[in-house]
Amino acid sequence: MTELAPATHAPAPVPEDELFPIREVARLTGINPVTLRAWERRYGLIQPTRTESGHRLYSMHDVEAVREILGWIERGVAVSKVGKILAKSRAAQAQAKLPAEDGQQAEYAQWRDQLQRVVAAFDEDQLERLYGQIFSSYALPVVFQGIFLPLWKQLLQDREAFGQTSEWVFLDGFLRARITQRLLLQRATQHRQLLLVALNDQCRELELQVAALMLGHDQVGVRLLGPGVPLDELTLVCEKLKPMALVVFSNHAPNAELPKRLKRLALTLDCPLMLAGDASELAQDSLADSPVACLGSSGRLMLQRLRGAL
């Protein structure tokens, strides 16, 4: 029998005029109704509301859950394992005290709606204005993981729709340029440096940059090495750069060899080795009782665990 994700507290009922039929959810997510029903029946991944006649109705929260499930599957995770991953991810967010109240989530959704309209118009001046307003209103994890990255991921997933690829490229370029400026300023003011390295083709540049922002703080700057550096050469790189710690970043499901390779790498380093990103949630059990620390993927949790490990 397939193991379902642990139950969570039921959200407040959503008015029926804010619910979507299954055909509309299929249009919004690109997942056909047969697959949506299978995810519900076999794995318990989504739990739509039922009408008196038995028809399924989905909330916007359900739509976001479908997109999150699809994101994990695209990273190489079997659908049968997604329920456990979602449960772990939500537990980690609760541990890190990430804001999750309905009112705040609705507020973030309003910002995303404004951003989406501005991005669709390719209006860089207005985008700059909204970017400044959001940064002045919220903490860094909320700015990216609550507002910008969900929109960025939605545009990335919807690229088959005409115009969406151009919108994604526009937003991606805008955010990468602003984050690069912040990272350079952060490094210039900190003498202690953390080295953050991406595994080949296992994240996009923006995801790596956001992780760098999250891991940097008032005492530590972050130096980035993008995809392409062989894992076996990182010992040599660390001998040259002498970072206070090495963080390997991946957003894909790890294969069976990755934990073994990381354990071997840790034995050759003169600094702590850590794994961050979605892969660290999936490899946590395999790396238990090893020198490799798993930092997780949510901003505040990564920083908490980094400080604990150092």
Buried (B, 14 or more C-beta within 10 A) or exposed (E): EEEEBEEEEEEEEBEEEEBBBBEEBBEBBBBEEEBBBBBBEEBBBBEBBEEEEEEBBBBBEBBBBBBBBBBBBEBEBEBEBBBBBBBBBBEBBEBBEBBEEEEBBEBBBEBBEBBBEBBBEEBBEBBEEBBEEBBEEBEBBBBBBBBBBBBBBBBBBBBEEEEBBBBBEBBBEBBBEBBBEBBEEBBEEBEEBBBBBBBEEBBBBBBBBBBBBBBBBEEBBBBBBEBEBEBEEBBEBBEEEEBBBBBBBBBBBBEEEBBEBBBEBBEEBEBBBBBBBBBBBBBBEBBEEBBBBBBBBBBBBBBBBBEEBB
